Amino acid sequence: MGTQKIAVIIILGLLLATNPLADGGIGQWCIADPQAPPQILQGALDWACGAGGADCTAVQWNQPCFEPNTLVFHASYAFNSYWQKNKHKGASCHFNSASYVTESNPSSGGCKYMYVP
């Protein structure tokens, strides 16, 4: 086997080893609890999109994650954005008990939820 083929095999192996979804692994996303009180969800959403630094542009009017236009859906997107950006710094998916971690990818249609391994 040539040196170039060995290098390609090694690189592919490293990519699969560092991307848990590439080899059928399980990802995790932080989403809003639909049973949480609306005032708790709204407060947590406001914090995530403000001081929390979540990227909430995709849930704005005429953006790919605006629909469905519900508090739970928008909060889920914002919570996940915050958590994915900060989980490796010790952030939790708590949001005043208004969210939880799921292994089911909430992305649908043109709305893609961020995932950071």
Buried (B, 14 or more C-beta within 10 A) or exposed (E): EEEEEEEEEEEEEEEEEEEBEEEEEEBBBBBBBEEBEEEBBBBBBBBBBEEBEBBBEBBEEEEEBBBEEEBBBBBBBBBBBBBBBBBEEEBEBBBEEBBBBBEEBBBEEEBBBBBEE
